[in-house]
Amino acid sequence: MSQPHPVADAEIAGRKTVAVLGSTGSIGVNTLEVARQLTDRIRVSGLSAHRNLDLLVQQTREFNPDWIVATNESCAKKYRWPKLPGTQLLIGHDQLDQLVTDVQTQVVVAAIVGTAGLRSTLAALQAGKTVALANKETLVAAGPLVMDLAARSDATILPVDSEHNAVFQCMQSGRRSEVHRVCLTASGGPFRNFSREQMQLVTAEQALAHPTWDMGQKISIDSATMMNKALEIIEARWLFDLSPDQIEVVVHPQSIVHSLVEFVDGSVIAQMSPPDMKLPIQHALTWPDRVTGPARRMMFQDAMSLEFRPPDIGRFPAIALGLQVARQAGTAGAVLNAANEAAVAAFLDRKIGFCDIVRACQDVLQQHAFEPQPTIEQILEMDRWAREETGKWILA
Ligand SMILES: NC(=O)c1ccc[n+]([C@@H]2O[C@H](COP(=O)([O-])OP(=O)(O)OC[C@H]3O[C@@H](n4cnc5c(N)ncnc54)[C@H](OP(=O)(O)O)[C@@H]3O)[C@@H](O)[C@H]2O)c1
């Protein structure tokens, strides 16, 4: 029989204190749904929001956190804050540091979207916290620095991204040295059966309507272009210390198998569950325990088919770009990530077409002055440069 886990037992007695950065987003709201069901295990100690302050106030009234941070200063200063007894309000992005490094905070859920989530994730890692990482852009932009910081600070990163959480679970079936390759599954998004000509005409409304997942705007567009899979290839490369040649993408339209790990003997281990982010979030929050929670469950009474097919790189060039950037490393990830964020925003503003998103990323990547071992300052500078260049590309 296995020995009780001493850390887990101590945490159950006192409940884990969890700060949710980006609590008003899709991952944030799902995290609070998990916390609502697991009050015996989780105490929400902090929340952060950018613009949706009505929802932040509503969440504060329900969860009574010690701190809340309103990161968008101009929105926060105009807002008529009600009395929130027992909760301290902090205004400004810099204040996230105080929330994540607070001695009370044990777990930080990094659910801010984009590079905006980088700084607070680094601060949490530096403070040796457990980070339940949804914000994949952090690893895409600064993977080696993030993993090195986590190792030096004795911090733990637990993946929330469903594919990486699945890989993390599958990897527990063997030794790390026995992993042959990792297959990241992709639903293929709403346009998996569209021709190149049809894709030229795609609108933002069509791109936002994901067939299997309900997500925030940016990741929904990333899923439609399959840039999400490109970012996930890079994320997996750093998170699991894989060679890019060990990472493959397989299209699986049902989104039931969240990823697969093949071991050297040929055994393939898959993690299956309905498409519901509450499961990987809960897994990260309760790890190393498994408990009953609010996520949807498989219904094997209903007939179902699971399909797997290789991605069409011709129609979805983002995947090749992801592998290329995973091989290049250095500043390439920061450039791809920033160019993509800027291009997605321009597409949502109806300034460029759907297929222009990946084209802009390809062009900006080609122009950049590659630095193989950047510091965090160089990464931030490259992020700024790539956004500016993408802006020029959009106007050209
Ligand atoms: N949604 C999913 O199913 C899913 C799955 C896997 C991974 N992820 C990753 O998880 C992260 C969050 O995704 P999401 O879908 O939850 O995004 P989302 O719904 O757009 O929510 C983003 C959150 O970040 C906040 N935010 C936005 N801009 C900010 C800024 N400049 N500074 C600080 N906070 C800011 C938002 O605040 P306001 O709403 O108050 O403005 C909101 O709380 C992304 O990195 C995404 O790739 C998401």
The ligand as a Tripos MOL2 file, in Angstrom:
@<TRIPOS>MOLECULE
LIG
   48    52     1     0     0
SMALL
NO_CHARGES

@<TRIPOS>ATOM
      1 N1        -10.3220   28.8940  -22.3510 N.am      1 LIG1
      2 C1         -9.7910   27.6950  -22.4320 C.2       1 LIG1
      3 O1        -10.5020   26.6960  -22.5410 O.2       1 LIG1
      4 C2         -8.2830   27.5120  -22.3790 C.ar      1 LIG1
      5 C3         -7.7490   26.2320  -22.5210 C.ar      1 LIG1
      6 C4         -6.3760   26.0710  -22.4090 C.ar      1 LIG1
      7 C5         -5.5490   27.1420  -22.1890 C.ar      1 LIG1
      8 N2         -6.0930   28.3920  -22.0960 N.ar      1 LIG1
      9 C6         -5.1960   29.5350  -21.8750 C.3       1 LIG1
     10 O2         -5.6020   30.1930  -20.6840 O.3       1 LIG1
     11 C7         -5.3820   31.5990  -20.7890 C.3       1 LIG1
     12 C8         -6.7050   32.3160  -20.5430 C.3       1 LIG1
     13 O3         -7.6050   31.9460  -21.5690 O.3       1 LIG1
     14 P1         -9.1560   32.3030  -21.4870 P.3       1 LIG1
     15 O4         -9.7800   31.5720  -22.6140 O.co2     1 LIG1
     16 O5         -9.6500   32.0980  -20.1000 O.co2     1 LIG1
     17 O6         -9.1030   33.8620  -21.8300 O.3       1 LIG1
     18 P2        -10.2410   34.9700  -21.5990 P.3       1 LIG1
     19 O7        -11.5760   34.3110  -21.4390 O.co2     1 LIG1
     20 O8        -10.0740   35.9560  -22.6640 O.co2     1 LIG1
     21 O9         -9.8420   35.5970  -20.1750 O.3       1 LIG1
     22 C9         -8.6510   36.3010  -20.0250 C.3       1 LIG1
     23 C10        -8.5060   36.8040  -18.6000 C.3       1 LIG1
     24 O10        -7.3340   37.6410  -18.5580 O.3       1 LIG1
     25 C11        -7.7140   38.9740  -18.1490 C.3       1 LIG1
     26 N3         -6.8940   39.9140  -18.9180 N.ar      1 LIG1
     27 C12        -7.0370   40.2410  -20.2210 C.ar      1 LIG1
     28 N4         -6.0770   41.1220  -20.5910 N.ar      1 LIG1
     29 C13        -5.3350   41.3540  -19.4910 C.ar      1 LIG1
     30 C14        -4.2100   42.1970  -19.2250 C.ar      1 LIG1
     31 N5         -3.6520   42.9660  -20.1620 N.pl3     1 LIG1
     32 N6         -3.6950   42.1930  -17.9660 N.ar      1 LIG1
     33 C15        -4.2360   41.4150  -17.0000 C.ar      1 LIG1
     34 N7         -5.3190   40.6290  -17.1850 N.ar      1 LIG1
     35 C16        -5.8480   40.5830  -18.4280 C.ar      1 LIG1
     36 C17        -9.1860   39.0810  -18.4540 C.3       1 LIG1
     37 O11        -9.7970   40.0820  -17.6310 O.3       1 LIG1
     38 P3        -11.2150   40.7990  -18.0100 P.3       1 LIG1
     39 O12       -12.1010   39.7090  -18.5700 O.co2     1 LIG1
     40 O13       -11.6750   41.2960  -16.6880 O.co2     1 LIG1
     41 O14       -10.9260   41.8860  -18.9760 O.co2     1 LIG1
     42 C18        -9.6600   37.6710  -18.1220 C.3       1 LIG1
     43 O15        -9.8100   37.5170  -16.7420 O.3       1 LIG1
     44 C19        -4.8160   31.8310  -22.1930 C.3       1 LIG1
     45 O16        -3.4310   31.8840  -22.1240 O.3       1 LIG1
     46 C20        -5.2480   30.5820  -22.9720 C.3       1 LIG1
     47 O17        -4.3700   30.2560  -24.0180 O.3       1 LIG1
     48 C21        -7.4300   28.6010  -22.1730 C.ar      1 LIG1
@<TRIPOS>BOND
     1     1     2 1
     2     2     3 2
     3     2     4 1
     4     4     5 ar
     5     4    48 ar
     6     5     6 ar
     7     6     7 ar
     8     7     8 ar
     9     8     9 1
    10     8    48 ar
    11     9    10 1
    12     9    46 1
    13    10    11 1
    14    11    12 1
    15    11    44 1
    16    12    13 1
    17    13    14 1
    18    14    15 2
    19    14    16 1
    20    14    17 1
    21    17    18 1
    22    18    19 2
    23    18    20 1
    24    18    21 1
    25    21    22 1
    26    22    23 1
    27    23    24 1
    28    23    42 1
    29    24    25 1
    30    25    26 1
    31    25    36 1
    32    26    27 ar
    33    26    35 ar
    34    27    28 ar
    35    28    29 ar
    36    29    30 ar
    37    29    35 ar
    38    30    31 1
    39    30    32 ar
    40    32    33 ar
    41    33    34 ar
    42    34    35 ar
    43    36    37 1
    44    36    42 1
    45    37    38 1
    46    38    39 2
    47    38    40 1
    48    38    41 1
    49    42    43 1
    50    44    45 1
    51    44    46 1
    52    46    47 1
@<TRIPOS>SUBSTRUCTURE
     1 LIG1         1 GROUP 0 **** ****
